[in-house]
Amino acid sequence: MFAMMERARLEALHLAQDPATGLQAIIAIHNTRLGPALGGCRYLAYPDTDSAVRDAIRLAQGMSYKAALAGLEQGGGKAVIIRPAHVDNRGALFEAFGRMIESLKGAYITAMDSGTSSADMDCIAQHTQHVTSTTSAGDPSPHTAMGVYAGIRATAQARLGSSDLEGLRIAVQGLGNVGFALAEQLAAAGVELFVSDLDPGRVQLAVEQLGAHAVSNEALLSTPCEILAPCGLGGVLNAQTVGTLHCAAVAGAANNQLASGEIADELEARGILYAPDYVINSGGLIYVSLQHRGYELPAITAHLAQIGLRLTDIYAHAQADKHSPARVADRLAERLLCG
Ligand code: NAD
């Protein structure tokens, strides 16, 4: 366990259980040099405790990098609640988790993530103030989409010489909370949209409301386009798919798009500009962090607009140093985290 923590340079790992409610929770705090750790809470089934701990650690590290490059006074953390096969009272389980968070005295602030909802955050909020994305705080997804849109414009400028998206072909994989909101903005900018989703209903909606072209899930990644925007699950850019891409750039919302660091180099070798995922998708984190600190919407929107500038800066460094943008982003984040 300690070797795993050391490899990830993790500050702290908290485990708690509450047999009365079925709670088994892990909170990983990666780095608090820039501020208290903030990161979502997953509520998923895991094959064993070790894989849940590994997931929490890996995700907490990613949150530190994301917060650092977003210019937030926030560290990185993540919580995993192992979803029991059966739960009598979900609300009571999340209330118990709220008490666990409160016991950490503000070192970790939680938020919505895979498998959790704003209603779960409301239960947590009954026992601690260190919680965001409650019903009253609102869904971060539209803000993530807004940041990705700004990032796509910066990527188009760097790779195609103009940030005007009108007439560009953009392929969006995944039309969930973020992907659909992004597709709406792209359609409004005059983009020719190609879309896919595991849920045919989402695709149908995009075809009818946004004039998008429906593409099968298998064909989406290799669709000829200027920009590919992965907005579904992670790991889509891997040894099998990277050679099949027909785009000039990849810029989308999905977390952990690269199956490994080497894929970034392969994209680079193929002349495909890659927008580091944790930079371009940081809009949701910016929203929950600043909203939790009491900022008003105009100030938050101004901060979101910085995502484009940050990417432009990373692309310039990458070009000067002949490294992939992914490696440049990691290096910049590590510098901020290590001082
Ligand atoms: P979501 O669950 O609302 O939507 C994901 C959509 O992708 C679903 O409609 C799903 O059917 C589709 N999908 C999954 N795999 C697919 C595939 N192989 N092909 C086509 N469609 C596929 O999730 P979301 O909140 O929109 O988040 C999307 C991605 O962005 C995730 O990777 C998430 O981690 C990341 N992200 C989200 C936020 C946020 O604020 N919601 C913030 C940062 C990063």
Residues whose N, C-alpha, C, O or C-beta is under 5 A from the ligand:
A	BS01	NAD	P140 S141 T144 Q173 G174 L175 G176 N177 V178 G179 S196 D197 L198 D199 N217 C231 G232 L233 G234 A253 A254 N255 N281 G284
